Amino acid sequence: MGHRSSVLFAAGYMLMAGTRSLWQLMLSYGVLAGVGFGATTPPMFGAIICRWFERRRGMAVSLAMAGSCLGQFVLIPPFTGMSIALGWRATSFWLGAAGFVLNVLLAVIVIRDDPVPMGIAPYGHVSSPASGAAVHASHSHGAADLSLRQAIRTRPLWLFAVSMFVCGGADFLVSPHLVPMVTDQGISTTTAANMLAWFGLLSLAGILLAGPASDAIGDRVPIAITFALRIALFLMIPLVQTEATFWIFSLGFGLTFLVTAPLTPTLSGRLFGFANIGLIAGFVTTIHQLGGGLWAYLGGAIYDATGSYALAFAITMGLTAVVLVCMLMLK
Protein backbone atom coordinates (compact mmCIF):
# COMPACT_ATOMS: atom_id res chain seq x y z
CA MET A 1 0.00 0.00 0.00
CA GLY A 2 2.94 2.34 0.66
CA HIS A 3 3.89 3.32 -2.89
CA ARG A 4 0.26 3.42 -4.04
CA SER A 5 -0.73 5.79 -1.24
CA SER A 6 2.29 7.98 -2.01
CA VAL A 7 1.21 8.19 -5.66
CA LEU A 8 -2.33 9.19 -4.65
CA PHE A 9 -1.06 11.79 -2.20
CA ALA A 10 1.34 13.28 -4.76
CA ALA A 11 -1.23 13.22 -7.57
CA GLY A 12 -3.76 15.01 -5.39
CA TYR A 13 -1.40 17.86 -4.57
CA MET A 14 -0.06 18.18 -8.11
CA LEU A 15 -3.55 18.21 -9.64
CA MET A 16 -4.66 20.75 -7.06
CA ALA A 17 -2.37 23.26 -8.77
CA GLY A 18 -4.64 23.22 -11.82
CA THR A 19 -8.03 23.36 -10.11
CA ARG A 20 -10.52 25.90 -11.41
CA SER A 21 -13.68 24.93 -9.54
CA LEU A 22 -14.78 23.62 -6.14
CA TRP A 23 -15.48 20.07 -7.33
CA GLN A 24 -11.96 19.81 -8.77
CA LEU A 25 -10.48 20.94 -5.45
CA MET A 26 -12.64 18.44 -3.56
CA LEU A 27 -11.56 15.63 -5.90
CA SER A 28 -7.84 16.43 -5.91
CA TYR A 29 -7.34 17.49 -2.30
CA GLY A 30 -10.31 15.92 -0.52
CA VAL A 31 -10.30 12.53 -2.24
CA LEU A 32 -6.94 11.77 -3.86
CA ALA A 33 -4.64 13.52 -1.39
CA GLY A 34 -6.93 12.59 1.52
CA VAL A 35 -6.95 8.87 0.72
CA GLY A 36 -3.21 8.90 0.11
CA PHE A 37 -2.56 10.68 3.38
CA GLY A 38 -4.93 8.34 5.21
CA ALA A 39 -2.73 5.38 4.30
CA THR A 40 0.21 7.01 6.10
CA THR A 41 -1.61 7.64 9.39
CA PRO A 42 -0.48 6.12 12.74
CA PRO A 43 -2.43 2.84 12.43
CA MET A 44 -0.76 2.06 9.12
CA PHE A 45 2.90 2.71 9.84
CA GLY A 46 2.38 1.77 13.48
CA ALA A 47 1.26 -1.67 12.31
CA ILE A 48 4.39 -2.04 10.19
CA ILE A 49 6.70 -0.97 13.00
CA CYS A 50 5.00 -3.31 15.47
CA ARG A 51 5.80 -6.25 13.19
CA TRP A 52 9.47 -5.29 13.07
CA PHE A 53 9.92 -4.80 16.82
CA GLU A 54 9.14 -7.05 19.76
CA ARG A 55 11.48 -5.27 22.14
CA ARG A 56 11.24 -1.48 22.55
CA ARG A 57 8.20 -1.49 20.28
CA GLY A 58 6.68 1.54 21.97
CA MET A 59 9.84 3.59 21.57
CA ALA A 60 10.10 2.67 17.88
CA VAL A 61 6.51 3.73 17.15
CA SER A 62 6.97 6.94 19.15
CA LEU A 63 10.09 7.92 17.22
CA ALA A 64 8.35 7.35 13.90
CA MET A 65 5.35 9.44 14.92
CA ALA A 66 7.58 12.17 16.31
CA GLY A 67 8.89 12.55 12.77
CA SER A 68 5.46 13.76 11.72
CA CYS A 69 5.49 16.52 14.35
CA LEU A 70 9.05 17.45 13.49
CA GLY A 71 8.17 17.56 9.80
CA GLN A 72 5.46 20.12 10.48
CA PHE A 73 7.89 22.21 12.52
CA VAL A 74 10.64 22.09 9.86
CA LEU A 75 8.67 22.16 6.59
CA ILE A 76 5.77 24.54 7.23
CA PRO A 77 7.94 27.71 7.31
CA PRO A 78 9.70 27.11 3.95
CA PHE A 79 6.50 26.02 2.22
CA THR A 80 4.74 29.07 3.65
CA GLY A 81 7.49 31.25 2.23
CA MET A 82 7.20 29.48 -1.11
CA SER A 83 3.44 30.04 -1.09
CA ILE A 84 3.95 33.77 -0.50
CA ALA A 85 6.59 34.02 -3.22
CA LEU A 86 5.17 31.70 -5.89
CA GLY A 87 1.52 31.26 -4.94
CA TRP A 88 -0.34 28.29 -3.50
CA ARG A 89 -0.76 26.54 -6.85
CA ALA A 90 2.96 26.27 -7.55
CA THR A 91 3.61 25.34 -3.93
CA SER A 92 1.07 22.50 -3.99
CA PHE A 93 2.58 21.19 -7.24
CA TRP A 94 6.13 21.11 -5.89
CA LEU A 95 4.97 19.68 -2.58
CA GLY A 96 3.32 16.84 -4.48
CA ALA A 97 6.37 16.33 -6.69
CA ALA A 98 8.73 16.19 -3.71
CA GLY A 99 6.40 13.80 -1.92
CA PHE A 100 6.24 11.56 -4.98
CA VAL A 101 10.01 11.30 -5.37
CA LEU A 102 10.87 10.83 -1.70
CA ASN A 103 7.93 8.73 -0.52
CA VAL A 104 7.77 6.38 -3.50
CA LEU A 105 11.51 5.73 -3.32
CA LEU A 106 11.27 5.00 0.41
CA ALA A 107 8.19 2.80 -0.04
CA VAL A 108 9.71 0.77 -2.87
CA ILE A 109 13.33 0.51 -1.72
CA VAL A 110 13.30 0.70 2.09
CA ILE A 111 9.93 -0.11 3.67
CA ARG A 112 8.83 -3.73 4.07
CA ASP A 113 5.57 -4.72 5.76
CA ASP A 114 6.82 -7.74 7.69
CA PRO A 115 10.25 -9.25 8.39
CA VAL A 116 8.93 -12.83 8.61
CA PRO A 117 8.56 -13.52 4.85
CA MET A 118 12.12 -12.24 4.45
CA GLY A 119 13.42 -14.72 7.01
CA ILE A 120 14.38 -11.95 9.41
CA ALA A 121 13.51 -12.00 13.09
CA PRO A 122 11.83 -8.91 14.57
CA TYR A 123 14.08 -6.87 16.82
CA GLY A 124 14.13 -8.46 20.25
CA HIS A 125 12.62 -11.77 19.08
CA VAL A 126 13.75 -14.84 21.01
CA SER A 127 13.58 -18.10 19.06
CA SER A 128 12.30 -21.28 20.65
CA PRO A 129 15.29 -23.57 21.24
CA ALA A 130 13.02 -26.61 21.29
CA SER A 131 11.61 -26.03 17.82
CA GLY A 132 14.74 -24.50 16.36
CA ALA A 133 12.58 -22.07 14.45
CA ALA A 134 14.30 -18.80 13.72
CA VAL A 135 11.18 -16.76 13.19
CA HIS A 136 7.56 -17.32 14.16
CA ALA A 137 4.68 -15.83 12.25
CA SER A 138 2.97 -14.38 15.28
CA HIS A 139 4.51 -11.55 17.26
CA SER A 140 1.63 -11.34 19.69
CA HIS A 141 3.25 -12.39 22.99
CA GLY A 142 0.42 -14.84 23.68
CA ALA A 143 -2.50 -12.78 22.36
CA ALA A 144 -4.73 -14.60 19.91
CA ASP A 145 -4.65 -13.16 16.40
CA LEU A 146 -8.22 -11.93 15.96
CA SER A 147 -9.79 -10.54 12.83
CA LEU A 148 -11.57 -7.20 13.03
CA ARG A 149 -14.93 -8.99 12.96
CA GLN A 150 -13.88 -11.21 15.86
CA ALA A 151 -12.42 -8.30 17.82
CA ILE A 152 -15.64 -6.28 17.44
CA ARG A 153 -17.45 -9.04 19.34
CA THR A 154 -15.19 -8.66 22.36
CA ARG A 155 -15.60 -6.42 25.39
CA PRO A 156 -12.01 -5.08 25.34
CA LEU A 157 -12.39 -3.59 21.86
CA TRP A 158 -15.45 -1.57 22.86
CA LEU A 159 -13.86 -0.42 26.12
CA PHE A 160 -10.89 0.71 24.04
CA ALA A 161 -13.00 2.29 21.28
CA VAL A 162 -15.26 4.21 23.68
CA SER A 163 -12.18 5.47 25.52
CA MET A 164 -10.67 6.71 22.26
CA PHE A 165 -13.96 8.33 21.20
CA VAL A 166 -13.91 10.50 24.32
CA CYS A 167 -10.15 11.03 23.99
CA GLY A 168 -10.62 12.34 20.44
CA GLY A 169 -13.47 14.53 21.64
CA ALA A 170 -11.27 16.11 24.30
CA ASP A 171 -8.43 16.58 21.81
CA PHE A 172 -10.54 18.49 19.34
CA LEU A 173 -12.55 20.38 21.90
CA VAL A 174 -9.31 21.98 23.05
CA SER A 175 -7.04 22.29 20.00
CA PRO A 176 -9.32 24.39 17.72
CA HIS A 177 -10.93 26.35 20.57
CA LEU A 178 -7.84 27.12 22.66
CA VAL A 179 -7.03 30.51 21.11
CA PRO A 180 -10.59 31.93 21.19
CA MET A 181 -11.09 30.57 24.70
CA VAL A 182 -7.97 32.39 25.89
CA THR A 183 -8.63 35.66 24.06
CA ASP A 184 -12.18 35.74 25.44
CA GLN A 185 -10.61 36.28 28.86
CA GLY A 186 -8.85 39.44 27.70
CA ILE A 187 -5.49 37.79 27.04
CA SER A 188 -3.75 39.03 23.90
CA THR A 189 -3.88 37.15 20.61
CA THR A 190 -0.08 36.97 20.56
CA THR A 191 0.01 35.29 23.96
CA ALA A 192 -2.76 32.90 22.92
CA ALA A 193 -0.83 32.01 19.76
CA ASN A 194 2.29 31.38 21.84
CA MET A 195 0.26 29.07 24.07
CA LEU A 196 -0.86 27.13 20.99
CA ALA A 197 2.74 26.92 19.74
CA TRP A 198 3.93 25.51 23.06
CA PHE A 199 0.91 23.20 23.06
CA GLY A 200 2.27 21.73 19.82
CA LEU A 201 5.82 21.47 21.11
CA LEU A 202 4.70 19.70 24.28
CA SER A 203 2.69 17.25 22.15
CA LEU A 204 5.99 16.17 20.59
CA ALA A 205 7.40 15.61 24.08
CA GLY A 206 4.31 13.58 24.97
CA ILE A 207 4.84 11.26 22.01
CA LEU A 208 8.49 10.73 22.89
CA LEU A 209 7.59 9.92 26.50
CA ALA A 210 4.63 7.65 25.71
CA GLY A 211 6.50 4.95 23.80
CA PRO A 212 9.29 4.28 26.31
CA ALA A 213 6.74 4.46 29.13
CA SER A 214 4.62 1.78 27.44
CA ASP A 215 7.69 -0.44 27.11
CA ALA A 216 8.39 -0.03 30.82
CA ILE A 217 4.93 -0.12 32.42
CA GLY A 218 2.52 -1.24 29.69
CA ASP A 219 0.20 0.63 27.34
CA ARG A 220 -2.81 1.15 29.61
CA VAL A 221 -1.05 3.05 32.38
CA PRO A 222 0.21 6.00 30.28
CA ILE A 223 -3.27 6.37 28.76
CA ALA A 224 -4.88 6.26 32.21
CA ILE A 225 -2.43 8.89 33.49
CA THR A 226 -3.29 11.03 30.45
CA PHE A 227 -7.01 10.86 31.27
CA ALA A 228 -6.39 11.64 34.96
CA LEU A 229 -4.31 14.71 34.08
CA ARG A 230 -7.01 15.92 31.70
CA ILE A 231 -9.66 15.63 34.41
CA ALA A 232 -7.57 17.88 36.66
CA LEU A 233 -7.03 20.40 33.86
CA PHE A 234 -10.71 20.49 32.89
CA LEU A 235 -11.57 21.05 36.55
CA MET A 236 -9.03 23.85 37.00
CA ILE A 237 -9.95 26.15 34.10
CA PRO A 238 -13.61 26.91 34.97
CA LEU A 239 -12.57 27.63 38.57
CA VAL A 240 -9.52 29.85 38.00
CA GLN A 241 -9.13 31.72 34.71
CA THR A 242 -5.88 33.68 34.71
CA GLU A 243 -3.03 33.88 32.23
CA ALA A 244 -0.99 31.58 34.47
CA THR A 245 -3.68 28.89 34.62
CA PHE A 246 -4.18 29.05 30.86
CA TRP A 247 -0.46 28.50 30.42
CA ILE A 248 -0.65 25.50 32.77
CA PHE A 249 -3.65 24.20 30.85
CA SER A 250 -1.98 24.66 27.45
CA LEU A 251 1.26 22.99 28.46
CA GLY A 252 -0.43 20.17 30.38
CA PHE A 253 -2.97 19.36 27.69
CA GLY A 254 -0.32 19.66 24.99
CA LEU A 255 1.72 17.02 26.81
CA THR A 256 -1.25 14.63 26.67
CA PHE A 257 -2.45 15.55 23.17
CA LEU A 258 -0.74 12.80 21.16
CA VAL A 259 0.04 10.24 23.86
CA THR A 260 -2.54 7.77 22.55
CA ALA A 261 -1.28 7.97 18.94
CA PRO A 262 1.71 5.60 19.35
CA LEU A 263 -0.10 3.52 21.98
CA THR A 264 -3.14 2.70 19.82
CA PRO A 265 -1.31 0.24 17.53
CA THR A 266 0.80 -1.24 20.31
CA LEU A 267 -2.17 -1.78 22.64
CA SER A 268 -4.29 -3.12 19.76
CA GLY A 269 -1.60 -5.68 18.98
CA ARG A 270 -1.22 -6.78 22.58
CA LEU A 271 -4.97 -7.17 23.02
CA PHE A 272 -5.88 -8.76 19.69
CA GLY A 273 -2.64 -10.00 18.14
CA PHE A 274 -0.60 -8.48 15.35
CA ALA A 275 -1.93 -10.34 12.32
CA ASN A 276 -4.68 -7.77 11.68
CA ILE A 277 -3.30 -4.86 13.67
CA GLY A 278 -3.70 -2.37 10.81
CA LEU A 279 -7.44 -2.96 10.51
CA ILE A 280 -8.09 -3.03 14.24
CA ALA A 281 -5.96 0.01 15.07
CA GLY A 282 -7.49 1.78 12.07
CA PHE A 283 -10.99 1.06 13.38
CA VAL A 284 -10.12 2.42 16.83
CA THR A 285 -8.48 5.50 15.31
CA THR A 286 -11.55 6.13 13.16
CA ILE A 287 -13.68 6.10 16.32
CA HIS A 288 -11.21 8.54 17.89
CA GLN A 289 -11.50 10.92 14.94
CA LEU A 290 -15.30 10.70 14.89
CA GLY A 291 -15.29 11.82 18.51
CA GLY A 292 -12.95 14.64 17.58
CA GLY A 293 -15.13 15.88 14.75
CA LEU A 294 -18.28 15.76 16.89
CA TRP A 295 -16.69 17.56 19.86
CA ALA A 296 -15.11 20.28 17.70
CA TYR A 297 -18.61 21.13 16.48
CA LEU A 298 -20.35 20.71 19.85
CA GLY A 299 -17.78 22.89 21.61
CA GLY A 300 -18.55 25.75 19.26
CA ALA A 301 -22.30 25.14 19.42
CA ILE A 302 -22.30 25.12 23.23
CA TYR A 303 -20.25 28.32 23.29
CA ASP A 304 -22.65 30.03 20.87
CA ALA A 305 -25.62 28.97 23.00
CA THR A 306 -24.20 29.77 26.45
CA GLY A 307 -21.39 32.25 25.84
CA SER A 308 -18.95 29.97 27.66
CA TYR A 309 -17.01 26.72 27.25
CA ALA A 310 -17.76 25.73 30.86
CA LEU A 311 -20.56 23.28 30.00
CA ALA A 312 -18.50 21.65 27.24
CA PHE A 313 -15.59 21.25 29.65
CA ALA A 314 -17.84 19.83 32.38
CA ILE A 315 -19.36 17.23 30.04
CA THR A 316 -15.94 16.26 28.70
CA MET A 317 -14.48 16.02 32.20
CA GLY A 318 -17.28 13.69 33.30
CA LEU A 319 -16.92 11.47 30.24
CA THR A 320 -13.14 11.39 30.67
CA ALA A 321 -13.65 10.12 34.21
CA VAL A 322 -15.86 7.33 32.83
CA VAL A 323 -13.32 6.25 30.21
CA LEU A 324 -10.53 6.39 32.79
CA VAL A 325 -12.41 3.58 34.54
CA CYS A 326 -12.87 1.83 31.17
CA MET A 327 -9.13 1.95 30.56
CA LEU A 328 -8.38 0.53 34.01
CA MET A 329 -10.86 -2.30 33.30
CA LEU A 330 -9.17 -3.14 30.00
CA LYS A 331 -7.38 -6.48 30.18
C-alpha positions in Angstrom: 0.0 0.0 0.0 2.9 2.3 0.7 3.9 3.3 -2.9 0.3 3.4 -4.0 -0.7 5.8 -1.2 2.3 8.0 -2.0 1.2 8.2 -5.7 -2.3 9.2 -4.7 -1.1 11.8 -2.2 1.3 13.3 -4.8 -1.2 13.2 -7.6 -3.8 15.0 -5.4 -1.4 17.9 -4.6 -0.1 18.2 -8.1 -3.5 18.2 -9.6 -4.7 20.8 -7.1 -2.4 23.3 -8.8 -4.6 23.2 -11.8 -8.0 23.4 -10.1 -10.5 25.9 -11.4 -13.7 24.9 -9.5 -14.8 23.6 -6.1 -15.5 20.1 -7.3 -12.0 19.8 -8.8 -10.5 20.9 -5.5 -12.6 18.4 -3.6 -11.6 15.6 -5.9 -7.8 16.4 -5.9 -7.3 17.5 -2.3 -10.3 15.9 -0.5 -10.3 12.5 -2.2 -6.9 11.8 -3.9 -4.6 13.5 -1.4 -6.9 12.6 1.5 -7.0 8.9 0.7 -3.2 8.9 0.1 -2.6 10.7 3.4 -4.9 8.3 5.2 -2.7 5.4 4.3 0.2 7.0 6.1 -1.6 7.6 9.4 -0.5 6.1 12.7 -2.4 2.8 12.4 -0.8 2.1 9.1 2.9 2.7 9.8 2.4 1.8 13.5 1.3 -1.7 12.3 4.4 -2.0 10.2 6.7 -1.0 13.0 5.0 -3.3 15.5 5.8 -6.3 13.2 9.5 -5.3 13.1 9.9 -4.8 16.8 9.1 -7.1 19.8 11.5 -5.3 22.1 11.2 -1.5 22.5 8.2 -1.5 20.3 6.7 1.5 22.0 9.8 3.6 21.6 10.1 2.7 17.9 6.5 3.7 17.2 7.0 6.9 19.2 10.1 7.9 17.2 8.4 7.4 13.9 5.4 9.4 14.9 7.6 12.2 16.3 8.9 12.5 12.8 5.5 13.8 11.7 5.5 16.5 14.3 9.1 17.4 13.5 8.2 17.6 9.8 5.5 20.1 10.5 7.9 22.2 12.5 10.6 22.1 9.9 8.7 22.2 6.6 5.8 24.5 7.2 7.9 27.7 7.3 9.7 27.1 3.9 6.5 26.0 2.2 4.7 29.1 3.7 7.5 31.3 2.2 7.2 29.5 -1.1 3.4 30.0 -1.1 3.9 33.8 -0.5 6.6 34.0 -3.2 5.2 31.7 -5.9 1.5 31.3 -4.9 -0.3 28.3 -3.5 -0.8 26.5 -6.9 3.0 26.3 -7.5 3.6 25.3 -3.9 1.1 22.5 -4.0 2.6 21.2 -7.2 6.1 21.1 -5.9 5.0 19.7 -2.6 3.3 16.8 -4.5 6.4 16.3 -6.7 8.7 16.2 -3.7 6.4 13.8 -1.9 6.2 11.6 -5.0 10.0 11.3 -5.4 10.9 10.8 -1.7 7.9 8.7 -0.5 7.8 6.4 -3.5 11.5 5.7 -3.3 11.3 5.0 0.4 8.2 2.8 0.0 9.7 0.8 -2.9 13.3 0.5 -1.7 13.3 0.7 2.1 9.9 -0.1 3.7 8.8 -3.7 4.1 5.6 -4.7 5.8 6.8 -7.7 7.7 10.2 -9.3 8.4 8.9 -12.8 8.6 8.6 -13.5 4.8 12.1 -12.2 4.4 13.4 -14.7 7.0 14.4 -11.9 9.4 13.5 -12.0 13.1 11.8 -8.9 14.6 14.1 -6.9 16.8 14.1 -8.5 20.2 12.6 -11.8 19.1 13.8 -14.8 21.0 13.6 -18.1 19.1 12.3 -21.3 20.6 15.3 -23.6 21.2 13.0 -26.6 21.3 11.6 -26.0 17.8 14.7 -24.5 16.4 12.6 -22.1 14.4 14.3 -18.8 13.7 11.2 -16.8 13.2 7.6 -17.3 14.2 4.7 -15.8 12.2 3.0 -14.4 15.3 4.5 -11.5 17.3 1.6 -11.3 19.7 3.2 -12.4 23.0 0.4 -14.8 23.7 -2.5 -12.8 22.4 -4.7 -14.6 19.9 -4.6 -13.2 16.4 -8.2 -11.9 16.0 -9.8 -10.5 12.8 -11.6 -7.2 13.0 -14.9 -9.0 13.0 -13.9 -11.2 15.9 -12.4 -8.3 17.8 -15.6 -6.3 17.4 -17.4 -9.0 19.3 -15.2 -8.7 22.4 -15.6 -6.4 25.4 -12.0 -5.1 25.3 -12.4 -3.6 21.9 -15.4 -1.6 22.9 -13.9 -0.4 26.1 -10.9 0.7 24.0 -13.0 2.3 21.3 -15.3 4.2 23.7 -12.2 5.5 25.5 -10.7 6.7 22.3 -14.0 8.3 21.2 -13.9 10.5 24.3 -10.2 11.0 24.0 -10.6 12.3 20.4 -13.5 14.5 21.6 -11.3 16.1 24.3 -8.4 16.6 21.8 -10.5 18.5 19.3 -12.6 20.4 21.9 -9.3 22.0 23.0 -7.0 22.3 20.0 -9.3 24.4 17.7 -10.9 26.3 20.6 -7.8 27.1 22.7 -7.0 30.5 21.1 -10.6 31.9 21.2 -11.1 30.6 24.7 -8.0 32.4 25.9 -8.6 35.7 24.1 -12.2 35.7 25.4 -10.6 36.3 28.9 -8.8 39.4 27.7 -5.5 37.8 27.0 -3.7 39.0 23.9 -3.9 37.1 20.6 -0.1 37.0 20.6 0.0 35.3 24.0 -2.8 32.9 22.9 -0.8 32.0 19.8 2.3 31.4 21.8 0.3 29.1 24.1 -0.9 27.1 21.0 2.7 26.9 19.7 3.9 25.5 23.1 0.9 23.2 23.1 2.3 21.7 19.8 5.8 21.5 21.1 4.7 19.7 24.3 2.7 17.3 22.2 6.0 16.2 20.6 7.4 15.6 24.1 4.3 13.6 25.0 4.8 11.3 22.0 8.5 10.7 22.9 7.6 9.9 26.5 4.6 7.7 25.7 6.5 5.0 23.8 9.3 4.3 26.3 6.7 4.5 29.1 4.6 1.8 27.4 7.7 -0.4 27.1 8.4 0.0 30.8 4.9 -0.1 32.4 2.5 -1.2 29.7 0.2 0.6 27.3 -2.8 1.1 29.6 -1.0 3.0 32.4 0.2 6.0 30.3 -3.3 6.4 28.8 -4.9 6.3 32.2 -2.4 8.9 33.5 -3.3 11.0 30.5 -7.0 10.9 31.3 -6.4 11.6 35.0 -4.3 14.7 34.1 -7.0 15.9 31.7 -9.7 15.6 34.4 -7.6 17.9 36.7 -7.0 20.4 33.9 -10.7 20.5 32.9 -11.6 21.1 36.5 -9.0 23.9 37.0 -9.9 26.1 34.1 -13.6 26.9 35.0 -12.6 27.6 38.6 -9.5 29.8 38.0 -9.1 31.7 34.7 -5.9 33.7 34.7 -3.0 33.9 32.2 -1.0 31.6 34.5 -3.7 28.9 34.6 -4.2 29.0 30.9 -0.5 28.5 30.4 -0.6 25.5 32.8 -3.7 24.2 30.8 -2.0 24.7 27.4 1.3 23.0 28.5 -0.4 20.2 30.4 -3.0 19.4 27.7 -0.3 19.7 25.0 1.7 17.0 26.8 -1.3 14.6 26.7 -2.4 15.6 23.2 -0.7 12.8 21.2 0.0 10.2 23.9 -2.5 7.8 22.5 -1.3 8.0 18.9 1.7 5.6 19.4 -0.1 3.5 22.0 -3.1 2.7 19.8 -1.3 0.2 17.5 0.8 -1.2 20.3 -2.2 -1.8 22.6 -4.3 -3.1 19.8 -1.6 -5.7 19.0 -1.2 -6.8 22.6 -5.0 -7.2 23.0 -5.9 -8.8 19.7 -2.6 -10.0 18.1 -0.6 -8.5 15.4 -1.9 -10.3 12.3 -4.7 -7.8 11.7 -3.3 -4.9 13.7 -3.7 -2.4 10.8 -7.4 -3.0 10.5 -8.1 -3.0 14.2 -6.0 0.0 15.1 -7.5 1.8 12.1 -11.0 1.1 13.4 -10.1 2.4 16.8 -8.5 5.5 15.3 -11.6 6.1 13.2 -13.7 6.1 16.3 -11.2 8.5 17.9 -11.5 10.9 14.9 -15.3 10.7 14.9 -15.3 11.8 18.5 -12.9 14.6 17.6 -15.1 15.9 14.7 -18.3 15.8 16.9 -16.7 17.6 19.9 -15.1 20.3 17.7 -18.6 21.1 16.5 -20.3 20.7 19.8 -17.8 22.9 21.6 -18.6 25.8 19.3 -22.3 25.1 19.4 -22.3 25.1 23.2 -20.3 28.3 23.3 -22.6 30.0 20.9 -25.6 29.0 23.0 -24.2 29.8 26.4 -21.4 32.3 25.8 -19.0 30.0 27.7 -17.0 26.7 27.3 -17.8 25.7 30.9 -20.6 23.3 30.0 -18.5 21.7 27.2 -15.6 21.2 29.7 -17.8 19.8 32.4 -19.4 17.2 30.0 -15.9 16.3 28.7 -14.5 16.0 32.2 -17.3 13.7 33.3 -16.9 11.5 30.2 -13.1 11.4 30.7 -13.6 10.1 34.2 -15.9 7.3 32.8 -13.3 6.2 30.2 -10.5 6.4 32.8 -12.4 3.6 34.5 -12.9 1.8 31.2 -9.1 2.0 30.6 -8.4 0.5 34.0 -10.9 -2.3 33.3 -9.2 -3.1 30.0 -7.4 -6.5 30.2 
